[in-house]
Amino acid sequence: MIRAEDLQKRVPMAGRELEILKGINLEIKSGETVAIVGASGSGKSTLLGLLAGLDEASSGSVVIGETDLAALDEDGRAAFRAENVGFVFQSFQLLPALTALENVMLPLELKGQQDARQQAEHFLARVELGQRMDHYPRQLSGGEQQRVAIARAFASRPEILFADEPTGNLDSRTGDHIIELLFQLNQEHGTTLVLVTHDLKLADRCQRCLQLDGGELVA
């Protein structure tokens, strides 16, 4: 499903280049659950962004299915993400002017799905927010906002779901609930799940862990 070869990321800093990722090679199978772990600054979120096509590598390649992301321009990568990829972020990334229902419907409507409302209602009910669909993000707790984000991610039925610290802003009890939801929906839909986390309970639930240290894949 995902293959990275000699993936490198360098950024200019103070007249020199800072090497964030150093020759990453990995493969992730379809339907697999994989955690990316490591200390702060080890390159976890940078790697996730490259695998998801949110950023461009300095060198190397990322291939998802049969698609080489390097062969696509920015618009092409955006279109590819819209069709194949879902995201859950630590900061939820909900639009404040839209209700929970409208936040989940929006990507479905952008894809032209005629049953956007029906699908959004279904997935909000699956994350136990059937009674809060008309609430705005400011009216929801952090855990409820993250559940909306999960419903939005899964409603598009992506082949791959990327999650960046999905329990990072939540208390442990709420985080446990979010973990259960992620893996329930992963199993129901056969979605490939790739996540960055400091949460050892979340990492332990994955089939495999990739450990980064100083921009290198060490285990």
C-alpha positions in Angstrom: 0.0 0.0 0.0 2.8 2.5 0.9 6.5 2.2 -0.1 9.2 4.8 0.8 12.7 4.5 -0.7 15.7 6.5 0.4 13.4 9.2 1.7 15.2 12.4 2.7 14.1 15.8 3.9 16.4 18.8 4.3 15.4 22.4 5.1 17.6 25.5 4.9 18.5 27.0 8.3 20.9 29.7 9.2 22.9 29.4 6.0 23.1 25.6 6.0 20.9 22.6 5.5 19.2 20.9 8.4 18.7 17.2 7.7 15.4 16.1 9.2 15.0 12.6 7.6 18.0 10.5 6.5 17.3 7.8 3.9 14.1 6.2 5.2 13.1 2.9 3.6 9.8 1.2 4.6 6.8 -0.7 3.4 3.3 -0.7 4.9 0.8 -3.4 3.7 -2.8 -2.8 2.9 -5.0 -2.9 6.1 -1.9 -2.8 8.4 -1.9 -0.7 11.5 1.5 1.0 12.1 2.7 3.4 14.8 5.6 5.9 14.2 7.3 6.6 17.5 10.3 8.4 18.7 11.4 11.4 20.8 10.3 14.9 20.0 12.3 16.2 17.0 13.1 12.8 15.7 11.2 13.5 12.4 7.9 11.6 13.1 5.5 14.3 11.9 7.7 15.1 8.9 7.7 11.5 7.9 3.9 11.3 8.2 3.5 14.4 6.1 5.7 13.0 3.3 3.9 9.6 3.3 0.6 11.4 3.1 1.7 13.7 0.3 1.3 16.9 2.4 4.9 17.8 1.8 7.6 17.1 -0.8 10.7 15.1 -0.1 14.1 16.5 -0.8 15.0 13.2 -2.5 13.7 9.7 -2.5 10.2 8.5 -3.3 6.9 7.6 -1.8 4.6 5.3 -3.8 1.0 4.7 -2.7 -0.5 1.8 -4.5 0.7 2.4 -8.0 1.0 6.2 -7.7 4.4 7.8 -7.3 3.6 11.0 -5.3 6.8 12.7 -6.8 5.2 12.5 -10.2 2.3 14.7 -9.1 2.2 18.4 -8.8 0.6 20.1 -5.7 -2.9 20.0 -7.3 -2.4 16.4 -8.3 -1.4 15.4 -4.8 -4.4 17.3 -3.4 -6.8 15.4 -5.7 -5.1 12.1 -4.8 -5.5 12.8 -1.1 -9.1 13.7 -1.5 -9.8 10.3 -3.2 -7.6 8.0 -1.1 -6.5 9.5 2.2 -8.1 10.5 5.5 -6.5 12.6 8.3 -7.0 13.0 12.0 -4.9 15.7 13.7 -4.0 16.5 17.3 -5.6 19.9 16.8 -8.8 18.5 15.3 -8.8 20.9 12.3 -12.6 21.5 12.4 -14.1 24.5 10.7 -15.6 26.7 13.5 -18.4 28.2 11.4 -19.7 24.7 10.5 -21.7 22.3 12.7 -20.4 18.8 13.4 -22.7 17.5 10.7 -21.5 20.1 8.2 -17.8 19.5 9.0 -18.3 15.8 8.2 -20.4 16.5 5.1 -18.0 19.0 3.6 -15.3 16.6 2.1 -18.1 14.3 0.9 -19.8 17.2 -0.9 -16.5 18.3 -2.4 -16.2 14.8 -3.9 -19.7 15.1 -5.3 -21.3 12.4 -3.2 -25.1 12.6 -3.4 -25.6 10.8 -0.1 -23.2 13.2 1.9 -25.7 14.0 4.6 -26.7 10.3 5.1 -23.1 9.2 5.3 -22.2 12.0 7.7 -25.1 11.2 10.0 -24.2 7.5 9.9 -20.6 8.1 11.0 -21.5 10.7 13.6 -23.8 8.1 15.1 -21.0 5.5 15.0 -18.8 7.9 17.1 -21.8 8.4 19.5 -22.5 12.0 18.5 -25.9 11.4 16.9 -27.4 13.9 19.4 -24.8 16.6 18.9 -24.8 16.9 15.1 -26.1 20.5 15.1 -23.5 21.7 17.6 -20.6 23.9 16.6 -17.0 22.9 17.6 -17.0 25.6 20.3 -20.0 23.8 21.9 -18.1 20.4 22.0 -15.5 19.1 24.3 -12.0 18.2 23.1 -12.9 14.5 23.0 -16.2 15.3 21.1 -14.3 17.4 18.6 -11.8 14.6 18.0 -14.7 12.2 17.4 -16.1 14.5 14.8 -12.7 14.6 13.1 -12.6 10.7 13.1 -16.1 10.6 11.7 -15.0 13.0 9.0 -11.9 11.0 8.2 -13.8 7.6 7.9 -16.9 9.0 6.1 -14.8 9.4 2.9 -14.0 5.7 3.2 -10.3 6.3 2.6 -7.9 3.5 1.8 -5.4 5.0 4.2 -5.9 7.0 7.4 -3.0 9.1 8.8 -3.3 10.3 12.4 -0.9 12.8 14.0 -1.0 12.5 17.8 -4.8 11.8 17.8 -4.9 11.5 21.6 -2.3 14.2 22.3 -4.8 16.9 23.5 -7.0 14.6 25.4 -7.2 13.2 29.0 -6.4 9.6 29.4 -10.0 8.3 29.7 -11.1 10.3 26.6 -7.9 9.2 24.8 -8.7 5.5 25.5 -12.2 6.1 23.9 -10.6 7.6 20.8 -8.2 4.7 20.5 -11.1 2.2 20.6 -13.0 4.1 18.0 -10.0 4.3 15.6 -9.4 0.5 15.8 -13.1 -0.4 15.6 -13.5 1.6 12.4 -10.2 0.4 11.1 -11.3 -3.2 11.4 -14.8 -2.6 10.0 -13.5 -0.9 6.9 -10.1 -2.5 6.3 -8.4 0.9 6.3 -4.7 1.1 6.5 -3.9 3.1 9.7 -0.6 5.0 10.1 -0.2 7.1 13.1 2.3 9.2 15.0 2.1 9.0 18.7 3.8 9.4 22.1 1.0 7.3 23.6 2.4 3.9 24.4 -1.1 2.3 24.8 -2.0 3.5 21.3 1.4 2.3 19.8 0.9 -1.1 21.5 -2.4 -1.6 19.8 -0.7 -1.4 16.4 0.6 -4.4 14.5 4.0 -2.8 14.0 6.0 0.2 15.4 8.5 2.2 13.4 11.0 4.0 15.7 12.8 7.1 14.5 15.9 8.6 16.2 17.5 11.7 14.8 15.8 11.3 11.4 16.8 7.7 11.0 14.7 4.6 11.2 16.3 2.6 13.9 13.8 -0.2 14.7 
